[in-house]
Amino acid sequence: MDSECLANCVIKDLKNNYLPHIAAAVLFAMLSPVLFGLAELNSQLSAQPIEMYLSLTGTILLTPVFLPEQDECILDMIRVRKTSYMLICLVRILFLGLAAAAIFSVTVLIMRNNGCDADMRHIAAGTADAFLLGAIGIFASAVSGSAIVGYMVSIMYFVLNLTLKTKLGVFFLFQMSAGISSHKIWLFTGAAALTAASLVWKKIVKNI
């Protein structure tokens, strides 16, 4: 009964709170063929729309993980619920992360059908970038208590990559676009660490 209750709670939560964010990310991705020519690109050029544009879907999808609880009434309800808030957040992150990965997968498939040299490496690279940008947004929103701050900090890190570029080392987002041997495992690691820190902050500091 508990697992059934959790499933119903998560489904309603995702449907009521996150469908608009998923729709926004999909519409954002659909603009990529307009802004970039997605045909007959080599591997390095294929990475540009993925790393330097679509990676922002991570900001769109993952940053608002804690958004519903910005409402004090909802926050009070969460505190008295038997269902684990941390578990609900983890399911949210997993679902939204899979949505981001799906967007990259579909985009790469379209690019391959248009003669681009794009493959699983591009999906992994884009997903890693999106996860890190999203995790930065999650952490900033957890600490500040505002999703708007989370969006701003995540976008600021994206802009920082445009200016500092390779000076960011293994946390440089646009590695494939720059023709650098990819170290995306560090981005996944950083994303996981920031996400875990966000949940710990909510649990211990915010007492949720």
N, C-alpha and C positions, 0 to 999 in steps of 0.2 A: 504493500500500500504506500509506503514511504517513497519508493522509487517511482511509482506511478504518479504520486503527488508532485515529485520533483520534475518529472518529465512534463506534466501539464503546466507547471509553473514556468519552466524554461520556455516552452513553446509560446505561451501567452506573452511572456516577457519579450522574446525576440520579435513576435508579430506586432506587438503594440509599440515597441520602442525603437526597433532597429531596421525595419523594412525601409523607411525613408533614407537611411544612411546607405543601405545596400543599393537602392535605386539610384542614389546620387553617384555612388562609385561606378556603377554600370554605365550611366550616362557620361560620366567623366571619361571612362575608357573608350566609349564609342566616338569620342572626339579625336582620338589619336590618329585615325587615318586622315582626318582633315588637317591636323597640325604637322603630321609626319607622312612622308611617302612610304607606305608599307609594302613595297614591291621591289624585288631584285636587289636586296641589300646583302652585303657580306656580313660575317659574324659580328664584327666590331660596330658597323653601322646599325645592325639589327638591335644591338644592345641600347642604343641611344633612346628610342621611344620607351623602352621598357624601364631603364634605370633613371632617365632624366625626366620622365613624365608619369608613367603608370605607377611608379613607386609611391606617389602621393595618395594612391588608393588606401595605403596603410594608415595614413593620417585620417582620411575620411572615415574609414571603417572602425579602427581600433581605439582612437582617441576617446570617443563617447561611451566607453565601457561603463563608467561610473555616473553617466549623465542623469539617469532617472533619480538617483539618490541625492541629487542636489536639491530636490524638493524635500523640505523638512518633514512634511507629513508622511511621505513615502519612506524616508529614513527612519522615522519612529516605528512604522509598521515592520520594517526590515529587522529592527532590533528585537522585536518581540516574537518574530517568526521562529518556528522550529527548524525550518529549512536553512541550511548553511548558506550564508551570503557569499562566502568565499567560493563555495562550490558553484553557485549560480554565476559568479563572475568568471570562473575558469571555463565554464561551458560557453558563456558569451564570447570569451576570447578565442576559444577553439573554433566555434562556429564562424565568427567574423574572419578569423585567420584563414579558414578553409575557403570562405567566399573570396578573399583576396587572391589566394592561390588559384582558384578557378578562373578568375579574371585573367591572370597571367597565362594560364594554360590555353584558354580560348584564343587569346590574342596571338600567342606563338603559333597555334594551329593555323590561324588565318594568315599569318605571315609566311608560314611554310607553303601554304597553298598558293601564295603570290610569288613564290620563287625566292624567298629570303632564306639565308643560311642561319636559321634560328632553331634551337633544340632545347633539350631538358636543362642545359646549363643556363640558358636565358631565363627559363621559368624559375630555377633555383635562385639566380642572381636577383631577379625582380622581387621574388617573394622575400628574400633576406632583407633587401632594402626596405620593402613595405613593412615588414615586421619590426625593424629597428625604428623607423619613423613613427609607427604606431605605438611602440613601447615607450618612446620618448614622450609622446602625447599622453599616454596612460599615466606615466610617472608624474609628469608635470600637473596633470589634472588631479591626481590623487593628493599631491602635496598642497596644491593651491585651493582645492575644492571647487575648481572651475574648469569646465571643458573648454571654454574659450581660451584660457591660458594654455591648456594642453595643445590646442590647435596652433596657437601662436609659436610656442616653443618648438614644436615639431617642424613647422614651416621655416622657422629661423635656422634649424639645423640643416634643412634642405638647402637653403640659400647659402649657408656656410660652406657647404660642399661645392657650390658653384664658384665661390671666391677663393677658399683655401686649397681646394682640390686635394692633391696627393699629400699635402702637409698633414692631413688627418690620418695618414697611415692605413692600418688595416680597417679603420672605420670609415674610410672614404667610400661613398655610395656608388660612384660611377666608374668602378674599376674596369669592367669589360669595355665600356665606351672609350676609355682612355688607353685601351690595349694593354692593360696591366694584368698579370696573372692573378686570378681571383682568389681572395682570402675570405670568402663570404661566411665561412664558419664562425668568424669573429663577430659578424653582424648578428647571426642567429644567437650566439652566446650572449652578446650584449643585450639583445632583445629579451632573452629569457631572464637575465639578471635584473633588468629594469622592471619587467612584469612582476617578478617575484617580490622585488622591493616595494612595488606599488601595493600589492596585496598585504604584505607585512605592515606597511604604513597604515592601511585602512583598518587592519585588525587590531594593531597595538596602539597606535597614536589616536586614530579616530574612534576606536572602540566599537567597530561595527561587526 
